[in-house]
């Protein structure tokens, strides 16, 4: 299903949401899907402790199977929406997110919006607006984004918060360990967003400093060892991709 037409968004002004838009069709789940993507055994031991699998780590044609595999293990589904300057997506696409929700109506899903271009450009405006509307309409757990986007789209995001969508701020692990106004939680990035670098364990210092003061999660290159350490610190969500999902 394609995106429903939306009116242009001025990030500096208030706007309202129409909950009827982008309503997913509730197809019945596929009978006995053959899942090619598997969850690493260690992931099962962290079920119920905030672990989420990143669909971006799975090949595009296997992302729906990856979501099925995660949900079957009681794990959450994390979606990286990576928007280029021209408004197109190089990460998980909105259509893929809608397909996941359609087939898994009870899955826990969260969105991470990463904008590579100017967030005020008309093309990126449309993609950001779609992400916010989609988060509301599909009932995702939260949407995480940079401080720049949080500031630029403050009014729109506060509207979304009032409608029940949790808004989190993405925070580099070496940034000051302070709560961010207008954010419900902080997602500590152990790598640069949208990359496949190795995680910097020094980021756990920031997690320790914030734990208990504000909801805090971790993302980026999370291995089994890091995931267990983060779980012990009380971080949630704990987002892992390459170390958690394997293909066969």
ROMAR-791289 format. One record per residue (C-alpha): residue in three letters; x negated, y negated, z; residue number from 1; chain. Coordinates in nm, 3 decimals. Layout:
<sites>
[site "ALA"; [X; Y; Z]; NUM; "A"],
...
</sites>
This chain:
<sites>
[site "UNK"; [0.000; 0.000; 0.000]; 1; "A"],
[site "UNK"; [-0.144; -0.335; -0.097]; 2; "A"],
[site "UNK"; [-0.165; -0.634; 0.130]; 3; "A"],
[site "UNK"; [0.154; -0.835; 0.161]; 4; "A"],
[site "UNK"; [0.121; -1.194; 0.038]; 5; "A"],
[site "UNK"; [0.039; -1.437; 0.315]; 6; "A"],
[site "UNK"; [0.039; -1.812; 0.325]; 7; "A"],
[site "UNK"; [-0.298; -1.995; 0.334]; 8; "A"],
[site "UNK"; [-0.447; -2.028; 0.681]; 9; "A"],
[site "UNK"; [-0.593; -2.346; 0.819]; 10; "A"],
[site "UNK"; [-0.818; -2.226; 1.103]; 11; "A"],
[site "UNK"; [-0.781; -2.559; 1.283]; 12; "A"],
[site "UNK"; [-0.402; -2.536; 1.313]; 13; "A"],
[site "UNK"; [-0.146; -2.316; 1.487]; 14; "A"],
[site "UNK"; [0.045; -2.058; 1.286]; 15; "A"],
[site "UNK"; [0.294; -1.788; 1.371]; 16; "A"],
[site "UNK"; [0.306; -1.421; 1.280]; 17; "A"],
[site "UNK"; [0.585; -1.226; 1.113]; 18; "A"],
[site "UNK"; [0.583; -0.880; 1.268]; 19; "A"],
[site "UNK"; [0.772; -0.738; 0.968]; 20; "A"],
[site "UNK"; [0.475; -0.790; 0.739]; 21; "A"],
[site "UNK"; [0.231; -0.513; 0.657]; 22; "A"],
[site "UNK"; [0.455; -0.259; 0.827]; 23; "A"],
[site "UNK"; [0.293; 0.083; 0.768]; 24; "A"],
[site "UNK"; [0.497; 0.364; 0.628]; 25; "A"],
[site "UNK"; [0.529; 0.648; 0.879]; 26; "A"],
[site "UNK"; [0.450; 0.945; 0.664]; 27; "A"],
[site "UNK"; [0.426; 1.275; 0.836]; 28; "A"],
[site "UNK"; [0.071; 1.391; 0.904]; 29; "A"],
[site "UNK"; [-0.095; 1.604; 0.641]; 30; "A"],
[site "UNK"; [-0.029; 1.972; 0.711]; 31; "A"],
[site "UNK"; [-0.350; 2.137; 0.829]; 32; "A"],
[site "UNK"; [-0.608; 1.900; 0.671]; 33; "A"],
[site "UNK"; [-0.948; 2.050; 0.594]; 34; "A"],
[site "UNK"; [-1.175; 1.820; 0.790]; 35; "A"],
[site "UNK"; [-1.525; 1.786; 0.647]; 36; "A"],
[site "UNK"; [-1.639; 1.533; 0.906]; 37; "A"],
[site "UNK"; [-1.712; 1.674; 1.250]; 38; "A"],
[site "UNK"; [-1.769; 1.520; 1.590]; 39; "A"],
[site "UNK"; [-2.100; 1.610; 1.753]; 40; "A"],
[site "UNK"; [-2.050; 1.839; 2.054]; 41; "A"],
[site "UNK"; [-2.181; 1.579; 2.298]; 42; "A"],
[site "UNK"; [-1.894; 1.348; 2.204]; 43; "A"],
[site "UNK"; [-1.637; 1.582; 2.355]; 44; "A"],
[site "UNK"; [-1.794; 1.545; 2.698]; 45; "A"],
[site "UNK"; [-1.731; 1.168; 2.687]; 46; "A"],
[site "UNK"; [-1.365; 1.194; 2.587]; 47; "A"],
[site "UNK"; [-1.171; 0.969; 2.821]; 48; "A"],
[site "UNK"; [-1.476; 0.757; 2.901]; 49; "A"],
[site "UNK"; [-1.440; 0.498; 2.627]; 50; "A"],
[site "UNK"; [-1.625; 0.668; 2.343]; 51; "A"],
[site "UNK"; [-1.520; 0.565; 1.992]; 52; "A"],
[site "UNK"; [-1.643; 0.677; 1.652]; 53; "A"],
[site "UNK"; [-1.727; 0.426; 1.379]; 54; "A"],
[site "UNK"; [-1.561; 0.506; 1.046]; 55; "A"],
[site "UNK"; [-1.826; 0.298; 0.869]; 56; "A"],
[site "UNK"; [-2.070; 0.582; 0.937]; 57; "A"],
[site "UNK"; [-1.866; 0.823; 0.724]; 58; "A"],
[site "UNK"; [-1.866; 0.823; 0.342]; 59; "A"],
[site "UNK"; [-1.577; 0.616; 0.208]; 60; "A"],
[site "UNK"; [-1.390; 0.919; 0.073]; 61; "A"],
[site "UNK"; [-1.415; 1.100; 0.410]; 62; "A"],
[site "UNK"; [-1.310; 0.821; 0.646]; 63; "A"],
[site "UNK"; [-0.956; 0.946; 0.684]; 64; "A"],
[site "UNK"; [-1.089; 1.291; 0.772]; 65; "A"],
[site "UNK"; [-1.328; 1.127; 1.021]; 66; "A"],
[site "UNK"; [-1.035; 0.954; 1.190]; 67; "A"],
[site "UNK"; [-0.852; 1.288; 1.215]; 68; "A"],
[site "UNK"; [-1.160; 1.451; 1.367]; 69; "A"],
[site "UNK"; [-1.204; 1.174; 1.625]; 70; "A"],
[site "UNK"; [-0.839; 1.171; 1.724]; 71; "A"],
[site "UNK"; [-0.835; 1.550; 1.759]; 72; "A"],
[site "UNK"; [-1.116; 1.520; 2.016]; 73; "A"],
[site "UNK"; [-0.939; 1.247; 2.212]; 74; "A"],
[site "UNK"; [-1.176; 0.976; 2.090]; 75; "A"],
[site "UNK"; [-1.093; 0.628; 1.964]; 76; "A"],
[site "UNK"; [-1.136; 0.509; 1.605]; 77; "A"],
[site "UNK"; [-1.357; 0.204; 1.547]; 78; "A"],
[site "UNK"; [-1.326; 0.010; 1.221]; 79; "A"],
[site "UNK"; [-1.587; -0.229; 1.081]; 80; "A"],
[site "UNK"; [-1.422; -0.475; 0.842]; 81; "A"],
[site "UNK"; [-1.724; -0.632; 0.670]; 82; "A"],
[site "UNK"; [-1.621; -0.922; 0.448]; 83; "A"],
[site "UNK"; [-1.847; -1.056; 0.172]; 84; "A"],
[site "UNK"; [-1.857; -1.420; 0.063]; 85; "A"],
[site "UNK"; [-1.608; -1.348; -0.215]; 86; "A"],
[site "UNK"; [-1.358; -1.195; 0.028]; 87; "A"],
[site "UNK"; [-1.412; -0.833; -0.077]; 88; "A"],
[site "UNK"; [-1.496; -0.559; 0.172]; 89; "A"],
[site "UNK"; [-1.816; -0.356; 0.188]; 90; "A"],
[site "UNK"; [-1.716; -0.172; 0.505]; 91; "A"],
[site "UNK"; [-1.393; 0.005; 0.585]; 92; "A"],
[site "UNK"; [-1.111; -0.145; 0.378]; 93; "A"],
[site "UNK"; [-0.773; -0.265; 0.502]; 94; "A"],
[site "UNK"; [-0.608; 0.003; 0.289]; 95; "A"],
[site "UNK"; [-0.810; 0.270; 0.469]; 96; "A"],
[site "UNK"; [-0.707; 0.129; 0.807]; 97; "A"],
[site "UNK"; [-0.341; 0.139; 0.709]; 98; "A"],
[site "UNK"; [-0.382; 0.497; 0.589]; 99; "A"],
[site "UNK"; [-0.532; 0.596; 0.924]; 100; "A"],
[site "UNK"; [-0.245; 0.438; 1.116]; 101; "A"],
[site "UNK"; [0.011; 0.594; 0.882]; 102; "A"],
[site "UNK"; [-0.124; 0.945; 0.938]; 103; "A"],
[site "UNK"; [-0.223; 0.895; 1.303]; 104; "A"],
[site "UNK"; [0.046; 0.675; 1.459]; 105; "A"],
[site "UNK"; [-0.079; 0.744; 1.813]; 106; "A"],
[site "UNK"; [-0.452; 0.702; 1.755]; 107; "A"],
[site "UNK"; [-0.644; 0.437; 1.946]; 108; "A"],
[site "UNK"; [-0.788; 0.198; 1.684]; 109; "A"],
[site "UNK"; [-0.994; -0.115; 1.722]; 110; "A"],
[site "UNK"; [-1.123; -0.361; 1.461]; 111; "A"],
[site "UNK"; [-1.461; -0.531; 1.433]; 112; "A"],
[site "UNK"; [-1.444; -0.823; 1.191]; 113; "A"],
[site "UNK"; [-1.781; -0.915; 1.039]; 114; "A"],
[site "UNK"; [-1.790; -1.205; 0.791]; 115; "A"],
[site "UNK"; [-2.107; -1.240; 0.585]; 116; "A"],
[site "UNK"; [-2.012; -1.565; 0.413]; 117; "A"],
[site "UNK"; [-1.874; -1.901; 0.520]; 118; "A"],
[site "UNK"; [-1.568; -1.832; 0.739]; 119; "A"],
[site "UNK"; [-1.408; -2.152; 0.607]; 120; "A"],
[site "UNK"; [-1.428; -2.045; 0.244]; 121; "A"],
[site "UNK"; [-1.089; -1.980; 0.084]; 122; "A"],
[site "UNK"; [-1.176; -1.617; 0.002]; 123; "A"],
[site "UNK"; [-1.291; -1.535; 0.353]; 124; "A"],
[site "UNK"; [-0.992; -1.724; 0.496]; 125; "A"],
[site "UNK"; [-0.761; -1.476; 0.328]; 126; "A"],
[site "UNK"; [-0.957; -1.175; 0.455]; 127; "A"],
[site "UNK"; [-0.966; -1.309; 0.811]; 128; "A"],
[site "UNK"; [-0.594; -1.383; 0.806]; 129; "A"],
[site "UNK"; [-0.524; -1.032; 0.677]; 130; "A"],
[site "UNK"; [-0.735; -0.877; 0.954]; 131; "A"],
[site "UNK"; [-0.552; -1.066; 1.227]; 132; "A"],
[site "UNK"; [-0.210; -0.986; 1.086]; 133; "A"],
[site "UNK"; [-0.309; -0.623; 1.036]; 134; "A"],
[site "UNK"; [-0.434; -0.594; 1.393]; 135; "A"],
[site "UNK"; [-0.100; -0.716; 1.523]; 136; "A"],
[site "UNK"; [0.114; -0.516; 1.288]; 137; "A"],
[site "UNK"; [-0.068; -0.186; 1.331]; 138; "A"],
[site "UNK"; [-0.090; -0.214; 1.708]; 139; "A"],
[site "UNK"; [-0.470; -0.188; 1.738]; 140; "A"],
[site "UNK"; [-0.636; -0.204; 2.079]; 141; "A"],
[site "UNK"; [-0.851; -0.509; 2.007]; 142; "A"],
[site "UNK"; [-1.024; -0.717; 1.743]; 143; "A"],
[site "UNK"; [-1.387; -0.813; 1.799]; 144; "A"],
[site "UNK"; [-1.560; -1.098; 1.617]; 145; "A"],
[site "UNK"; [-1.847; -1.342; 1.643]; 146; "A"],
[site "UNK"; [-1.845; -1.654; 1.856]; 147; "A"],
[site "UNK"; [-1.841; -1.859; 1.533]; 148; "A"],
[site "UNK"; [-1.520; -1.691; 1.419]; 149; "A"],
[site "UNK"; [-1.373; -1.717; 1.768]; 150; "A"],
[site "UNK"; [-1.431; -2.092; 1.763]; 151; "A"],
[site "UNK"; [-1.327; -2.144; 1.400]; 152; "A"],
[site "UNK"; [-1.001; -1.949; 1.436]; 153; "A"],
[site "UNK"; [-0.933; -2.034; 1.798]; 154; "A"],
[site "UNK"; [-0.566; -2.130; 1.758]; 155; "A"],
[site "UNK"; [-0.482; -1.832; 1.541]; 156; "A"],
[site "UNK"; [-0.655; -1.590; 1.775]; 157; "A"],
[site "UNK"; [-0.490; -1.735; 2.085]; 158; "A"],
[site "UNK"; [-0.155; -1.682; 1.911]; 159; "A"],
[site "UNK"; [-0.258; -1.322; 1.852]; 160; "A"],
[site "UNK"; [-0.353; -1.280; 2.219]; 161; "A"],
[site "UNK"; [-0.010; -1.403; 2.323]; 162; "A"],
[site "UNK"; [0.139; -1.141; 2.091]; 163; "A"],
[site "UNK"; [-0.056; -0.866; 2.269]; 164; "A"],
[site "UNK"; [-0.372; -0.832; 2.059]; 165; "A"],
[site "UNK"; [-0.685; -0.830; 2.274]; 166; "A"],
[site "UNK"; [-0.959; -1.054; 2.132]; 167; "A"],
[site "UNK"; [-1.320; -0.972; 2.212]; 168; "A"],
[site "UNK"; [-1.635; -1.166; 2.133]; 169; "A"],
[site "UNK"; [-1.930; -0.993; 1.970]; 170; "A"],
[site "UNK"; [-2.245; -1.084; 2.163]; 171; "A"],
[site "UNK"; [-2.611; -1.022; 2.070]; 172; "A"],
[site "UNK"; [-2.776; -0.820; 2.345]; 173; "A"],
[site "UNK"; [-3.032; -1.094; 2.408]; 174; "A"],
[site "UNK"; [-2.772; -1.369; 2.449]; 175; "A"],
[site "UNK"; [-2.698; -1.517; 2.793]; 176; "A"],
[site "UNK"; [-2.495; -1.270; 2.998]; 177; "A"],
[site "UNK"; [-2.197; -1.498; 3.054]; 178; "A"],
[site "UNK"; [-1.824; -1.456; 2.987]; 179; "A"],
[site "UNK"; [-1.693; -1.633; 2.676]; 180; "A"],
[site "UNK"; [-1.392; -1.861; 2.701]; 181; "A"],
[site "UNK"; [-1.096; -1.740; 2.496]; 182; "A"],
[site "UNK"; [-1.220; -1.379; 2.484]; 183; "A"],
[site "UNK"; [-1.075; -1.084; 2.671]; 184; "A"],
[site "UNK"; [-1.403; -0.892; 2.668]; 185; "A"],
[site "UNK"; [-1.752; -0.880; 2.522]; 186; "A"],
[site "UNK"; [-1.890; -0.633; 2.269]; 187; "A"],
[site "UNK"; [-2.267; -0.614; 2.318]; 188; "A"],
[site "UNK"; [-2.445; -0.552; 1.988]; 189; "A"],
[site "UNK"; [-2.757; -0.337; 2.017]; 190; "A"],
[site "UNK"; [-2.833; -0.401; 1.647]; 191; "A"],
[site "UNK"; [-2.739; -0.673; 1.399]; 192; "A"],
[site "UNK"; [-2.374; -0.629; 1.296]; 193; "A"],
[site "UNK"; [-2.324; -0.434; 0.975]; 194; "A"],
[site "UNK"; [-2.677; -0.286; 0.967]; 195; "A"],
[site "UNK"; [-2.815; 0.063; 1.036]; 196; "A"],
[site "UNK"; [-3.111; -0.033; 1.252]; 197; "A"],
[site "UNK"; [-3.223; 0.155; 1.561]; 198; "A"],
[site "UNK"; [-3.060; 0.038; 1.881]; 199; "A"],
[site "UNK"; [-3.259; -0.171; 2.128]; 200; "A"],
[site "UNK"; [-3.218; -0.011; 2.473]; 201; "A"],
[site "UNK"; [-3.306; -0.348; 2.628]; 202; "A"],
[site "UNK"; [-2.945; -0.439; 2.558]; 203; "A"],
[site "UNK"; [-2.841; -0.230; 2.858]; 204; "A"],
[site "UNK"; [-2.976; -0.510; 3.077]; 205; "A"],
[site "UNK"; [-2.700; -0.734; 2.944]; 206; "A"],
[site "UNK"; [-2.442; -0.460; 3.000]; 207; "A"],
[site "UNK"; [-2.555; -0.423; 3.362]; 208; "A"],
[site "UNK"; [-2.536; -0.799; 3.417]; 209; "A"],
[site "UNK"; [-2.180; -0.818; 3.281]; 210; "A"],
[site "UNK"; [-2.031; -0.494; 3.414]; 211; "A"],
[site "UNK"; [-1.774; -0.567; 3.680]; 212; "A"],
[site "UNK"; [-1.748; -0.935; 3.580]; 213; "A"],
[site "UNK"; [-1.576; -0.894; 3.244]; 214; "A"],
[site "UNK"; [-1.471; -0.600; 3.024]; 215; "A"],
[site "UNK"; [-1.777; -0.502; 2.824]; 216; "A"],
[site "UNK"; [-1.844; -0.256; 2.543]; 217; "A"],
[site "UNK"; [-2.144; -0.160; 2.330]; 218; "A"],
[site "UNK"; [-2.193; -0.107; 1.959]; 219; "A"],
[site "UNK"; [-2.476; -0.045; 1.715]; 220; "A"],
[site "UNK"; [-2.704; 0.258; 1.685]; 221; "A"],
[site "UNK"; [-2.566; 0.421; 1.998]; 222; "A"],
[site "UNK"; [-2.718; 0.766; 2.055]; 223; "A"],
[site "UNK"; [-2.605; 1.038; 2.294]; 224; "A"],
[site "UNK"; [-2.853; 0.918; 2.558]; 225; "A"],
[site "UNK"; [-2.745; 0.555; 2.528]; 226; "A"],
[site "UNK"; [-2.378; 0.654; 2.527]; 227; "A"],
[site "UNK"; [-2.413; 0.841; 2.855]; 228; "A"],
[site "UNK"; [-2.603; 0.554; 3.015]; 229; "A"],
[site "UNK"; [-2.339; 0.307; 2.900]; 230; "A"],
[site "UNK"; [-2.059; 0.528; 3.031]; 231; "A"],
[site "UNK"; [-2.229; 0.542; 3.370]; 232; "A"],
[site "UNK"; [-2.244; 0.162; 3.368]; 233; "A"],
[site "UNK"; [-1.871; 0.145; 3.303]; 234; "A"],
[site "UNK"; [-1.890; 0.014; 2.946]; 235; "A"],
[site "UNK"; [-1.586; 0.072; 2.725]; 236; "A"],
[site "UNK"; [-1.561; 0.099; 2.433]; 237; "A"],
[site "UNK"; [-1.884; 0.279; 2.354]; 238; "A"],
[site "UNK"; [-1.908; 0.285; 1.977]; 239; "A"],
[site "UNK"; [-2.123; 0.542; 1.800]; 240; "A"],
[site "UNK"; [-2.143; 0.628; 1.433]; 241; "A"],
[site "UNK"; [-2.434; 0.817; 1.284]; 242; "A"],
[site "UNK"; [-2.515; 1.004; 1.607]; 243; "A"],
[site "UNK"; [-2.154; 1.108; 1.664]; 244; "A"],
[site "UNK"; [-2.015; 1.193; 1.321]; 245; "A"],
[site "UNK"; [-2.162; 1.463; 1.096]; 246; "A"],
[site "UNK"; [-2.052; 1.582; 0.755]; 247; "A"],
[site "UNK"; [-2.045; 1.939; 0.630]; 248; "A"],
</sites>
